Amino acid sequence: MVLFDQLYAYFSYMRIKDHEYKDIVEALENRGFTIDDFDFIKKKGWFHLIRRSSSQFFSFHRKLETQLIQGEFRDSLTYRIKTDSGSEETDNWDKTRGTLEEWLKAL
């Protein structure tokens, strides 16, 4: 956990939410990975987790939209997910975390 704690400031700078950071770290630790196994990149709103030894990747983009509907502001949150095997979209973090865990399991 000590090595992953070093990432916290970096993840905060990249505007990764605390619960997203904790879930990513937990998923990596549960599979026995270290921070040296991956590159962590944030570019144009996308967070990329790239495995150094194979260039396999997991990426997600969190998009919050606010719309004015009938005089009320309504927020909608969308996660776009991409991996080396495809892409999908969901409206919750739990599905994104599940896709990350499946991707790590397949490595």
N, C-alpha and C positions, 0 to 999 in steps of 0.2 A: 504494500500500500504506500510505502514511503515514496517510491518512484512516481506513482500516479498522483500523489499529493503535489508533486512538482508541476504537474500540468494544470492545476487549479487556476492559477493566475493567468496562464496562457488561455485557457478555455473561457475565463471571465472576459478577457480582452476580446475574444472572438464572439462574444455575446451568446454563449451557450448557457441555457438556463441551468440552475443548480441541480434540479431533478434530472435533467438530461445528462449532465456531467456524471452524476452519481450512478445512473443506470449504465452509461457507457463503460465507466471504470469497473463496475461490478461485473458486467458481461465479459470484459476482457480478463479480469482476474479469475472468474469462474472457469474460463477455458485455459488458464495457465499462461496467458500471454503477458509480455512486458511492453513498456512504452517503446522499447527499441525494436519491436517487431513491426511497428506501424509508423507512417507519417500522418500527421494531423494537419489538415489544411482547411482554411476557410477562405472561400473566394466567391464573390458576387452573391453572398447570402447562402451559399451551399457549404455544408460541413462535409469534408471528405476524410475518410479513414482508409488509408491505402496500405496494404500489406507489402512490406519492403521486399520480401523474398520472392514474390510472385506477381506483383502489380495488380492483384485482385483488389477491388474497392467496394466500399459501402459509402453512400452519400445520402444526405437528407437536407431538405430546405423547409424551414418553418415559415409560413406566410400567414400573417394576421391581416384580415381585411375588415374594415368597418364600413357598413352601408347605412344610409339613411332610408328607412322604410316606414312609410306612413307616420312620419314625424318622430320615429324612434331610431336611435343608433343601435345597430346590431353587429356584434363581432362574429367573425367566422375564422376558424383556425384550420389550416390545411398543412399537412406534411407531405412533401413529395419525396419519394424514396427511389434511389437508383443503386443497382449493384451490377457487377459484371454479367449477371444472368438476366437482367430485365429491370423494369421500373413499375411503380405503382403509386397510388395516392390514397391518403387516409385522413381522417379528421381527428385522430387522437395519437398521443405519444405512445400508449401501450402497444398499439399495432406496429409503430415504428421500432420500438424496443424489441418486440417479438421478431421482426424481420432481421434486425441486427443479430439477435441471438441465433437465429437459423443460419444466417450467413457465417457467423463465427464457427458454428458447429460443423459446417461443411468444409472449413479450411483444413 
